[in-house]
Amino acid sequence: MGTRSRRPQLLWLLLLCGTCARVCGCNETRMLERLPRCGKTFAERMREVAVWKWCDLSQFIVFYESFTNCTEEETVVVGCYWPNPLAQGFITGVHRQFFSNCTVDRTHWEDPPDEVLIPLIAVPILLTVAMTGLVVWRSKRTDQLP
């Protein structure tokens, strides 16, 4: 019976806490104090992964998901939306710390030499002009069709 009488009080408490974060606004100072906890946990978990595997997302995706969820939770707890510029700055700092040496190897595309490029452009243009001329010429010669 004592628990039933506390349920409305707990409900009101939850409602008030939920609205307090929205009414009171974003406490950026508390957010910046809480986010390093997520970074510390992520750093500890990344020590389990060999440094040369840091660029292979499959090796630490679970840790990174936990890190992302942690930053979101800590940001929302203090009444801030997520992502926001301060949280993004923190996340970017963590990226610089762990993934600054990860580059994407992309193929560098170059134009072919002019000896190849000019015919590839000129032939379709000339064929289009020739076919258009042929159609016009044939359409004017309707009297000679069998």
Backbone torsions as a table, in degrees:
resi	resn	phi	psi	omega
1	MET	NA	-33.1	179.0
2	GLY	-67.1	-32.4	-179.8
3	THR	-71.8	-35.5	179.8
4	ARG	-65.5	-36.1	-179.8
5	SER	-72.9	-22.4	179.0
6	ARG	-83.9	-21.4	-177.5
7	ARG	-57.5	-47.1	177.6
8	PRO	-61.8	-36.5	179.0
9	GLN	-65.7	-42.1	177.8
10	LEU	-64.1	-39.6	178.4
11	LEU	-62.1	-45.5	178.3
12	TRP	-63.3	-40.1	179.4
13	LEU	-61.8	-44.9	178.0
14	LEU	-63.0	-42.5	179.4
15	LEU	-63.9	-42.9	179.8
16	LEU	-65.6	-40.9	179.7
17	CYS	-66.0	-38.5	179.1
18	GLY	-66.2	-38.2	-179.2
19	THR	-80.2	-28.5	-178.6
20	CYS	-59.9	-42.6	-179.3
21	ALA	-62.6	-38.5	-179.1
22	ARG	-74.9	-39.5	-177.5
23	VAL	-74.3	-43.6	-176.6
24	CYS	-72.4	-20.6	178.6
25	GLY	88.0	-172.4	-175.4
26	CYS	-83.8	123.9	176.0
27	ASN	-95.6	89.2	-174.6
28	GLU	-64.6	-34.4	179.7
29	THR	-62.7	-48.4	178.6
30	ARG	-63.6	-37.4	180.0
31	MET	-61.7	-45.8	-179.4
32	LEU	-68.3	-22.1	174.8
33	GLU	-78.3	-32.5	-174.4
34	ARG	-86.8	-32.1	-175.8
35	LEU	-60.8	-36.6	179.3
36	PRO	-59.6	-22.6	174.7
37	ARG	-60.1	-42.5	179.4
38	CYS	-64.8	-42.3	179.5
39	GLY	-64.4	-38.3	179.7
40	LYS	-65.7	-44.1	178.6
41	THR	-62.8	-42.8	178.9
42	PHE	-62.5	-43.0	179.8
43	ALA	-62.2	-41.8	178.7
44	GLU	-63.1	-40.0	-179.6
45	ARG	-72.8	-31.5	179.3
46	MET	-70.8	-20.6	176.2
47	ARG	-64.6	-22.0	178.0
48	GLU	-72.9	-18.7	-177.7
49	VAL	-99.6	133.3	177.2
50	ALA	-60.5	140.8	-175.6
51	VAL	-55.3	-38.6	-177.4
52	TRP	-71.2	-8.7	177.2
53	LYS	-101.0	3.4	-177.8
54	TRP	-64.0	-22.2	-180.0
55	CYS	-89.9	-2.6	178.5
56	ASP	-99.5	100.4	-173.9
57	LEU	-55.9	-31.5	-178.4
58	SER	-65.7	-19.2	-178.3
59	GLN	-79.5	-22.4	-174.7
60	PHE	-138.6	16.7	-175.9
61	ILE	-58.6	-36.8	179.6
62	VAL	-65.7	-41.5	178.8
63	PHE	-64.8	-41.4	-177.8
64	TYR	-68.0	-37.5	177.4
65	GLU	-63.8	-42.1	177.1
66	SER	-62.2	-41.2	178.1
67	PHE	-61.1	-46.7	-180.0
68	THR	-62.8	-45.9	178.9
69	ASN	-61.7	-40.3	179.8
70	CYS	-62.1	-46.7	-179.8
71	THR	-62.9	-37.8	178.7
72	GLU	-65.3	-46.7	-179.2
73	GLU	-62.5	-46.3	-178.5
74	GLU	-64.5	-34.2	179.5
75	THR	-70.7	-43.5	-178.3
76	VAL	-69.2	-35.8	-178.6
77	VAL	-58.6	-36.5	-178.4
78	VAL	-90.7	9.2	173.5
79	GLY	88.2	15.3	179.4
80	CYS	-101.9	154.8	174.3
81	TYR	-82.7	161.6	-179.1
82	TRP	-134.4	134.9	-3.5
83	PRO	-79.5	156.0	174.2
84	ASN	-134.6	167.1	-174.8
85	PRO	-56.7	-38.6	-179.5
86	LEU	-69.2	-43.4	178.5
87	ALA	-64.9	-40.2	177.9
88	GLN	-63.2	-38.0	176.7
89	GLY	-62.1	-40.4	177.8
90	PHE	-64.7	-46.0	-179.5
91	ILE	-62.7	-39.9	178.0
92	THR	-62.8	-38.4	176.5
93	GLY	-61.2	-41.2	177.6
94	VAL	-65.3	-39.7	177.5
95	HIS	-60.7	-44.4	179.7
96	ARG	-61.4	-38.4	-177.9
97	GLN	-66.6	-41.2	-172.3
98	PHE	-104.4	-28.6	-169.4
99	PHE	-121.5	18.3	-177.4
100	SER	-67.7	-24.9	-179.8
101	ASN	-90.8	1.1	-179.8
102	CYS	-88.5	116.0	177.0
103	THR	-118.8	152.2	177.7
104	VAL	-92.7	119.8	177.8
105	ASP	-79.8	107.1	179.8
106	ARG	-112.1	146.6	177.4
107	THR	-71.4	130.3	178.4
108	HIS	-87.1	110.4	-178.0
109	TRP	-85.1	137.0	176.9
110	GLU	-127.8	151.7	175.9
111	ASP	-68.1	147.0	176.0
112	PRO	-68.4	164.9	178.6
113	PRO	-62.3	156.7	-177.2
114	ASP	-57.9	-31.9	-179.9
115	GLU	-62.0	-27.6	178.9
116	VAL	-94.6	-40.0	-173.9
117	LEU	-67.6	-43.6	-177.2
118	ILE	-61.3	-48.6	177.2
119	PRO	-62.7	-35.8	179.4
120	LEU	-64.4	-27.6	177.4
121	ILE	-89.3	-43.0	-172.7
122	ALA	-71.5	-40.0	-176.1
123	VAL	-60.9	-49.2	178.4
124	PRO	-63.1	-35.7	178.5
125	ILE	-65.2	-46.8	-179.4
126	LEU	-64.9	-40.1	177.0
127	LEU	-63.0	-39.1	178.4
128	THR	-64.3	-45.1	178.9
129	VAL	-64.2	-43.0	-179.4
130	ALA	-64.4	-44.2	-180.0
131	MET	-66.7	-37.9	177.5
132	THR	-64.8	-44.7	177.7
133	GLY	-60.8	-41.7	179.3
134	LEU	-62.6	-43.0	178.7
135	VAL	-64.0	-44.9	179.3
136	VAL	-64.0	-44.8	-179.0
137	TRP	-62.0	-43.6	179.9
138	ARG	-67.4	-35.2	-178.7
139	SER	-70.9	-25.6	178.1
140	LYS	-81.8	-15.0	-178.6
141	ARG	-101.7	37.6	-178.0
142	THR	-65.6	-24.8	-177.8
143	ASP	-71.5	-22.1	-177.2
144	GLN	-96.4	4.0	179.5
145	LEU	-71.4	144.1	-179.8
146	PRO	-69.7	NA	NA
